[in-house]
Amino acid sequence: METSSFILGILKGAKIDYVLSLPCDRIKSLLQQFDSNYKEKHIKLTREEEGLGIAAGLFIGDKRYAMFIQSSGVGNIIGALMTLIKSYNIPLPIFVSHRGIYKEKIVPQVIMGEAIENIFNACSVPVVKIYDKNSLPLIPKAVDRAFKERTPVAILLSPALFEGEECKNPVFEKERKKRVEVKIEKEIENSDMKRFESLSELLLFLKETGDKETTLFANIGFPAREVYHLKKILNVENPVFYMLGSLGLVSSIALGYSIATERNVISIDGDGSILMNTGTLATCAVYGKENFKIFCVDNGTWGSTGDQENFNFSTADVEVVARGMGFRETSCVWERIKLKEKIEWLMNGKRFLQVVVNPGNEKVDTIPLTPEEILKGVKGE
C-alpha cells in the first residue's frame, strides 16, 4: 500500500476542497499527488502561519481544507494558532511531516522533532501519531474531529511511511521563462488625511454605490476598531471580519475567503502588517481571483502600538513590493480628493492600492464583539 495514495483517498473521502502545503522532501511524493489531483486547489504557501490565515478564510467561506507542513516549521504557527484558530474556533487538520524521529542526521531537526508533541500539548491541540501504516486508518477520525469540534488537530506523520515511494519532479523538464516589468516612480508627500478619513471614504463609497455585498477584512488593532465605529456611524451594511489577533494575516484570511466565494473581498491591510508577512503578497498574486483587492493603509508606523516609525516611513514601499510579488495592477494615493476615484479603480479587478496617510489613531473603543459573533456576522448566520 502506497501511503501517499492512501492519504489522498482519505482527503477525497473527507470531502477536503483545498490542500495547503509547504515542501518537505520526506513527503514529496504526496505533494506531487496533490499537484496532480487538486491542481489549482493545492495552495502552496510561503510560510506556515500564512496557511492558518488562508484556512480561516476558507472556513468562513464554508470550504473544507487540510494543511501539510514540516515539523521544523511548527514554531512559526504558535501565535496564529492561539489568537486566530483557537480564538475563533476554526477547524484545522494539521498534517506534520515529523522530522527528527526516523533516520535523521540533522541535529536541529532532532531537537525540534522531540519537542513537537509537547508544543502541541501546551497549546491544548490534540495529537494523533501516525508512525506506521497500521495507524493510517486513524486519520479519517482525526480529520472528522477537527471539523466536528471546530478545533485544530495535529496529525504527525513519520517519514518511514513514505520510504521507498518514488516521484519524478516535473520542474526539471520545464523551461524557466518569465517577463518582469516594474516601472514605478513617485514622490510621496505628507498626506492630508489619517487612516480614519481614508476608511470613511472607503465605507462611504460602498454605501453611495449601494454595494452591500462586498466583504471587508479589517486589520488588527485600531484599523479594525475604526472600521467598526465608522460602520455604525455611517450605517454601512457590508459584512466585516474584525481581527482580534495574528498581526500580518489579514490579507491571507481575506484571500482564503475570496477563493471560497464569488463576492468582492477587500483586505484592509497595513504597511507594518505587510512587513510581517510580505510573502503572502506573492500568494495573493498567484491565487487571488478578480474579486480580491488589498486596500493598504500606509502610515509608515506601527499605528496600534504607539506609532513607532517603521521602514515604510522613508525607505521601503509597499506598492513596489506588491508589483514585484506579482500584482499587475497597483496604484498609490495620498490626497483625499483623489481617493474616491482610486477606490472605484480598486473595485474593478484583482488590485493593490497603497493609501498613504499620516500617523495617528481615532479615539475609539475596542470592538465589543466575541470572535463567534464576528464569524456569524461575516457568514450571515
C-alpha positions, 0 to 999 in steps of 0.5 A: 500500500502506497501511503501517499495514495492512501492519504489522498483517498482519505482527503477525497473521502473527507470531502477536503476542497483545498490542500495547503502545503509547504515542501518537505522532501520526506513527503514529496511524493504526496505533494506531487499527488496533490499537484496532480489531483487538486491542481489549482486547489493545492495552495502552496504557501510561503510560510506556515502561519500564512496557511492558518490565515488562508484556512480561516478564510476558507472556513468562513467561506464554508470550504473544507481544507487540510494543511501539510507542513514540516515539523521544523516549521511548527514554531512559526504557527504558535501565535496564529494558532492561539489568537486566530484558530483557537480564538475563533474556533476554526477547524484545522487538520494539521498534517506534520511531516515529523522530522527528527524521529526516523533516520535523521542526521540533522541535529536541529531537526532532532531537537525540534522533532522531540519537542513537537508533541509537547508544543502541541500539548501546551497549546491544548491541540490534540495529537494523533501519531501516525508512525506506521501504516497500521495507524493510517486508518486513524486519520479519517477520525482525526480529520472528522474531529477537527471539523466536528469540534471546530478545533485544530488537530495535529496529525504527525506523520513519520517519514518511514511511511513514505520510504521507498515511494518514488516521484519524478519532479516535473520542474526539471523538464520545464523551461524557466521563462518569465517577463518582469516589468516594474516601472514605478516612480513617485514622490510621496508627500505628507498626506492630508488625511489619517487612516480614519478619513481614508476608511470613511471614504472607503465605507462611504463609497460602498454605501453611495454605490449601494454595494452591500455585498462586498466583504471587508477584512479589517486589520488588527488593532485600531484599523479594525476598531475604526472600521467598526465605529465608522460602520455604525456611524455611517450605517454601512451594511457590508459584512466585516471580519474584525481581527482580534489577533495574528498581526500580518494575516489579514490579507491571507484570511481575506484571500482564503475567503475570496477563493471560497466565494464569488463576492468582492473581498477587500483586505484592509491591510497595513504597511507594518502588517505587510512587513510581517508577512510580505510573502503572502503578497506573492500568494495573493498574486498567484491565487487571488481571483478578480474579486480580491483587492488589498486596500493598504493603509500606509502610515509608515508606523506601527499605528496600534502600538504607539506609532513607532516609525517603521521602514515604510516611513522613508525607505521601503514601499509597499506598492513596489513590493506588491508589483514585484510579488506579482500584482499587475495592477497597483496604484498609490494615493495620498490626497483625499480628493483623489481617493474616491476615484482610486477606490472605484479603480480598486473595485474593478479587478484583482488590485493593490492600492497603497493609501498613504496617510499620516500617523495617528489613531481615532479615539475609539473603543475596542470592538465589543464583539466575541470572535463567534459573533464576528464569524456569524456576522461575516457568514450571515448566520 
